Amino acid sequence: MDRRRVLFALAGGLVAAAWLPRAWPQRSYARAEDLYAALREQPRQSLSIGGGTLDIVFADGASGLDRERTLAWIRRSATAVTTYFGRFPVRRVGLLVIAEVGSRIGPGTTYGFDGSAIRLHVGRGADEQAFASDWMLVHEMTHLALPVLGEQWAWLMEGNATYIEPIARAQAGQLAPEEVWRWSVEDMSKGQPAAGDRGLDHTHTWGRTYWGGAAFWLLAEVGIYRQSQGKHTLQEALRAINRASGGNGADWSAGQVMEAGDKAIGMHVLSDLYAEMKDKPVQVDLDGLFRALGVDMRDGRIVFDDHAPLAPLRREMTRRR
């Protein structure tokens, strides 16, 4: 199986076939070949947003699925990603929507080796609240923005999507800033190195891949802000990486990603941070980072300290665009 295909199958987090209800006489599209064939051969409808086109296919007609609600959710998700990156990350993407029993959304998987494509399972019983609170499609669309990387750098891609997804939704007015930081405060510690850790490039546990990767991008966010004295941002660097690569149709190394981002901000923050964390365990001072950002959890609620040294960065990160 193609290296990129294996990587993005892993990036979906779960094997899609395991979620498919056997009672329904429909194809699973678990194989990438079937996904791409469906996007080529089945009826589609297109949405244009942010300079990109989304070709949406309801797999085998997706009987019982509320198409109007589903299309509104797809547009809302694309708007969040467009808001963060300043444009939709790729010129064209195929989106295969597979109807499921139940009310849950997911899993989803993103591909790039034969054109940008996303496969997503949606429950026929998903209501307005399920669509409004969904994070998975924005996560998958964020994967479109970075080039494809080798399997050892899955943490870089998954960590990026984990970190950027709530921020993108906040910038689009779809998520409260308190919820953005709740997830980081509650979950980012899951990415800390454990005994036997050999650095992000060599330790491929779930926690290190998703939340260890997210911690890398938070450190990059703060590092760029501090070293540039607020003149440059991680968002600026990531936009430049997207434009230089053209998105997930390109095949890069982690070094190329760091170089492109650093070039945009005129510093070596990303390259230096990667060199520090790739081959050895680095315990991140999350409590210190959250304190500097003015983020705290009290009685189950996120509260902000606007006098904290990095409070201006925190406010700018989630400011509605």
N, C-alpha and C positions, 0 to 999 in steps of 0.2 A: 504494500500500500504506500502511496506517495507520502513523503515525510510531512508535508504541509497538511495532508488529509488526516494523518494520524494526530497531529498537533491540535487541529481544530475539533476533532472528535473528542479529545481530552478536554479542550477548552469549554465544551458544553457542560462539563461537570458530571454528567450522568449519561449512560448509554441510552439513546432515545428509545430504542426498541423495548427497553424494560418498562417503559411507561405506556405502551400501546395496548388498548383494550382488545382482547382477542375476539370479543363478541361482534365487533364491527368489521364487515367485509371490505376493508379498504387497505391500500398499500401503506406500509410504514414509512417508506422513504428514508430508512436508516442508512442506506448506502448512498454515498455522494453521487454516484452515477445516476441513480434514480431521481435524486433531487434535481440535478441539472437537466435531466430529460424532461421532468415535469415543468420546469421553468421555461423550457424551449417549446414544448408541445401543447400544454394546456392553456385555456383562455386566461388572459391577464387583464388587469386594469392598472393604469399608471397614475402615480402621484408625482408632481414636481414640487420640489422644495429646496431652497438654498443652493440652487444651481445643480442639483442632482435629481435623478429620476428613479423612482421606486416602482419596479414592475411586480405587482402583487398577484399571486396565483393562489386561489383557494383550492387546495388539493382535492381532486375528484369531486369538485363542487362543494365540499365542506358542508354537507346538508345539516340543517339545524343550527348553524352558527349565525349569529346576528351580524350581518355584514356591515351595516351602517355603523354600529358601535365599534366593530373591529377596525374599520377604516379610520374612524375618528381617533382611536387609540394609536394606530400606526402613525398618523399625521402628528399627533401630540408628541410621540416619542422622537420622531424625526426632527421636530421643532427644537426639542431640548438639545439634541446633538448638534444641530446647526447653530444654535445659540452659542454653545461653548466653542466650537471650532471656527465660527465665523462663516461657515458654509457647510453644506452636507459633505461628509468626508470623501465620498467617491462620486464619480459622474453618473454611475448606474449600478443598481443592486437589484437582484431578484430576491423576493421574499415569498417563501412557500409557507402558507398557513394550513396546518393540518388540524381538522376538527377532532376533538376527543370527547369521551364521556366525562361527566363531572364538571366542576366549576373552577378548576385551577388553570393557571397560565404557566406553560413551560413543560419540559425544558426547551432550551434554544441552543443552536449551534451556528457558528459563522464560518464560512469558507472563502477562500480567495484564489485557489490554484487554477480555476477554470472560469474566472470572472467572479466578482463579489456576489455572495449569496448568503441568505440566512434561512434556516429552517426553524419553525416555531410551532409548538403544539398549543392549542387553545381549547379550553373546555367549552362545550356548548352551553353550559349553565353559568358561565362567567357573567356576573352582573356589572353594573356601572362602577361599584366600589372596587371590584377586582381589577378592572381596567385602570381606574384612577390611581390605585396604589401600586400598580405593577412597576417593577424596576428592571425586569429581565430584558425587555426589548431595547431599552436605552443602553443597557450593558452590552448587548450584542452589537448594536449599531456603533458603539464606541470602539469596538474591535476593528471596524472598518477604517478607522483613522490612522492606525499604525501599520507599517509594513509587516509582512509575515516574517517571523523569526524562528530560529531553530528550537527544538524541543527544550534544550537547556535554558532557554529564555522565556519559557511559558510564564514564569512569575512576572516578567516585565509587562507582558500583554494583559494577563489576568489581573495583576495588581493595578495596572493603569485603568482598566474598565471598572474595577471595583471602586477605585478612588474617584474617578471622574464622574461616574454615573449620577450620584446624588447631587454633586455640585452643578452639573449640567441642568438637572431638573430644577434646582433652586434658581439658577440664573434665568430660566424660562418661566419662573413664577409657578412652578408645579409642585414644589416641596418647600416647606418651611426650613429656615436655617437650623433651627433646633433639631430637626430630624436628621439633617446632614451630619451633624456632630454627634448625635446620639449613636449612630451606627459605628462611628470611629471610636468613641469612648468605650462602648460596650464590646466591640469585636476586634479592634486592631491588635490587642495584646495576644490574640491567637496566632499572630505571625511572628512572635518572638522566637529566636533560636532555642532549641532544646539540646540535650546532651547528644553529642555525635554530629551536630550540625557542621557542614563544611562550606557554608556560604550559599547565597541565593542561586548561583549557577549550578550548584551540585546537590541541593537538598530540595526534593520535589514533593514534599508533603502538601496536603491540602492547605493547611494554615500558612505555611511559608509561601506557597504559590499565590494565594489570593491576598491574605492580609500582610504577609511579609513584603509582598510586592507593593501593596498599597502604602505601607510605611515608608518604603523607598521613595515613592512619589510625594508623600507628605514632607519628608526630609528635603527633597528637591525643591518643593514649593517654598519652604522656609529659607533654605539656603540661597536661592536666587533672590528672594526679597531682601534678605539681610546683606548679601554681598553687593547688590546693586543699589542699596539704600532706597528700595521701593521703586526704582526706575524700570525694572523688568519683572516679568512674572513667568511662572511655569506655563500658564495658558499661552503666552506668547511663544514659548519654545515648542510646545506641542502643536500649535498651529503651523509653525514653520516645518516641523517634521512631517506633518500631513501633506503640506504643499510640496515639499521636496521629494517625497516618496510617491505621492499620488494615492496613498492608502494601501489597503491590504492586498492589492494586486502585485505589489513589489516584494522582493525577497531580499531582506537586509540582515546584517548582523547587529548585535546590541551596540557594538562600537560605532557603527554608522548612525544609529539612532541618537546616541549621545553627542556625536560630533555635529550632527545637523541641528540639534537643539542648542548646543553651546554656541554654535556660530551665530544663531539668531539673537542671542543675548550678549554676545561678546565676552563671555566668561567660560570657565571650565568646570562649572558646578556639577553638571551631570556626569561628565567623564571622571571627575575626581571621586564623586560619590559611588559610582559604579566600581571603580578600582578598589575602593575601601570595602565594599559589601559583597562582591561577587565570589570571592574565594575563602572567606572566613566569616564566622558568626559575629554579628554586631548586635549587641543588646541596645535597643533604641529607648531613650529616656522619654517614654510617652507621657508620663505625668508632667515632666518639665515642659514638653512641647505644648500640651493642652493648657498648662498654667500660663505659659507665655502668650498663647493665643486668646486667653481669657475664656476658656471653656471648662465648665465644671458640672458634675452631676450631683444634685441635691434632692433627696427624697424622691428619687426616680425621675426628676425633671432636669433638663439641661438649662443651665443659667449662664449668662455671659457677663464678663467683667470688661467693660469698655475702657478701663484704665490700664489694662494689661499691655505690655510692650508691643505685642504683635496683633493687637485688636484691630488696627486699621487693615492689616492683611486679611484677617478673618472676615471682616465686613465686606471687603472688596471681592473675596472669593465667591460669596453667595449673593452678592448684590444683583437684583433683578435687572436684566438687560432690556 
